[in-house]
Amino acid sequence: MKIKLVLPLIILCLFSVSCRDNKKLKIPSGVLSPDSMVDVLTDVHLVQASQRMEFVIDSADTGSYTSFDYVWKKHRITEEEYNKCLDFYSHNPKILDSIYERVLNNLNKEKAELQGKKLLIKK
C-alpha cells in the first residue's frame, strides 16, 4: 500500500523538478539587456522603413553620417556591438521572440501616433 502512495509522489516530484527552469540565461558582458535591445531594434526598423520611403528620420541629419549611425549614436553603441548583441539573441530564439514582440508593439504604437497626427493634419 505504501508503494502505491510513494510512487505517484516520486513521479510528481521528478516532474516538478524537471519542469523548473534551472538555467537562467546569463547575458554576457558587452551584450545589451533585452530592454535596451528592444529600443535599439525599434529604431533600426524605423530607419529601415524610412530608407524604403526615402524619408529622413533626424531633421538635423546633414548627411554626414548614415541613418544607422544615428541609431548607434543615440544608443551609445557601435555597429559591431549591435551585431554582437544580435548574434547572441539569434542563438537564443525564445528571448529574441519576446524582444520582437515588444519591438512590434513599439512599432504599432508609432504607427498609431503617426496615423493620429495624419488625421489631425487633414482636419
C-alpha positions as CSV (number, residue, x, y, z in Angstrom):
1,M,0.0,0.0,0.0
2,K,2.9,2.4,0.8
3,I,4.4,1.8,-2.6
4,K,1.2,2.8,-4.3
5,L,1.3,6.1,-2.4
6,V,5.0,6.8,-2.7
7,L,5.4,6.1,-6.4
8,P,3.0,8.9,-7.6
9,L,4.7,11.2,-5.1
10,I,8.1,10.5,-6.5
11,I,6.9,10.9,-10.1
12,L,5.3,14.2,-9.1
13,C,8.5,15.4,-7.5
14,L,10.6,14.4,-10.5
15,F,8.1,16.1,-12.9
16,S,8.1,19.3,-10.9
17,V,11.9,19.4,-10.8
18,S,12.3,18.6,-14.5
19,C,9.9,21.4,-15.4
20,R,11.7,24.0,-13.4
21,D,13.9,26.4,-15.3
22,N,17.3,25.6,-13.8
23,K,19.2,27.6,-16.4
24,K,18.7,31.3,-16.1
25,L,20.4,32.7,-19.2
26,K,23.3,34.9,-18.3
27,I,23.8,37.7,-20.7
28,P,27.5,38.1,-21.4
29,S,29.2,41.4,-20.9
30,G,29.1,43.6,-23.9
31,V,25.6,42.4,-24.8
32,L,22.7,44.8,-24.4
33,S,19.9,43.8,-22.0
34,P,16.7,42.7,-23.6
35,D,15.1,46.0,-22.7
36,S,17.8,48.0,-24.4
37,M,17.8,45.7,-27.4
38,V,14.1,46.4,-27.8
39,D,14.8,50.1,-28.1
40,V,17.7,49.6,-30.5
41,L,15.7,47.2,-32.7
42,T,12.7,49.5,-32.8
43,D,14.9,52.3,-34.0
44,V,16.7,50.1,-36.5
45,H,13.4,49.1,-38.0
46,L,12.2,52.7,-38.1
47,V,15.4,53.6,-40.0
48,Q,14.9,50.7,-42.5
49,A,11.3,51.8,-43.1
50,S,12.3,55.4,-43.6
51,Q,15.0,54.4,-46.0
52,R,12.5,52.4,-48.1
53,M,10.3,55.5,-48.1
54,E,13.2,57.8,-48.7
55,F,12.3,59.8,-45.6
56,V,14.8,61.5,-43.2
57,I,14.3,60.5,-39.6
58,D,16.5,63.2,-38.0
59,S,15.8,66.6,-39.3
60,A,19.3,67.7,-38.1
61,D,20.8,65.0,-40.3
62,T,23.2,66.8,-42.6
63,G,24.2,63.7,-44.4
64,S,27.5,63.5,-42.5
65,Y,26.5,60.0,-41.2
66,T,24.1,57.3,-42.3
67,S,20.8,56.8,-40.6
68,F,22.1,53.8,-38.8
69,D,24.9,55.9,-37.4
70,Y,22.1,58.0,-35.9
71,V,20.9,54.8,-34.1
72,W,24.3,53.8,-32.9
73,K,25.0,57.3,-31.6
74,K,21.5,57.6,-29.9
75,H,22.0,54.3,-28.1
76,R,25.8,54.8,-27.5
77,I,26.8,51.6,-29.2
78,T,28.8,50.7,-32.3
79,E,27.7,48.7,-35.3
80,E,30.0,45.9,-34.1
81,E,28.4,45.9,-30.7
82,Y,24.9,45.8,-32.3
83,N,26.0,42.8,-34.4
84,K,27.4,41.0,-31.4
85,C,24.1,41.5,-29.5
86,L,22.0,40.4,-32.4
87,D,24.2,37.3,-32.8
88,F,23.7,36.5,-29.1
89,Y,20.0,36.9,-29.2
90,S,19.7,35.0,-32.5
91,H,21.2,32.0,-30.8
92,N,18.6,32.3,-28.0
93,P,15.3,32.3,-30.0
94,K,12.9,32.4,-27.1
95,I,14.4,35.6,-25.8
96,L,14.6,37.1,-29.3
97,D,11.0,36.2,-29.8
98,S,10.0,38.1,-26.7
99,I,12.1,41.0,-27.7
100,Y,10.5,41.2,-31.1
101,E,7.0,41.0,-29.6
102,R,7.9,44.2,-27.7
103,V,9.5,45.7,-30.8
104,L,6.3,45.1,-32.8
105,N,4.3,46.7,-30.0
106,N,6.5,49.8,-30.1
107,L,6.2,50.0,-33.9
108,N,2.5,49.6,-33.8
109,K,2.3,52.5,-31.2
110,E,4.5,54.6,-33.5
111,K,2.2,53.8,-36.4
112,A,-0.9,54.7,-34.4
113,E,0.7,58.0,-33.3
114,L,1.6,58.9,-36.9
115,Q,-1.9,58.0,-38.2
116,G,-3.4,60.2,-35.4
117,K,-1.2,63.1,-36.5
118,K,-2.1,62.5,-40.1
119,L,-5.8,62.6,-39.2
120,L,-5.3,65.9,-37.3
121,I,-3.4,67.5,-40.2
122,K,-6.2,66.5,-42.7
123,K,-8.9,68.2,-40.5
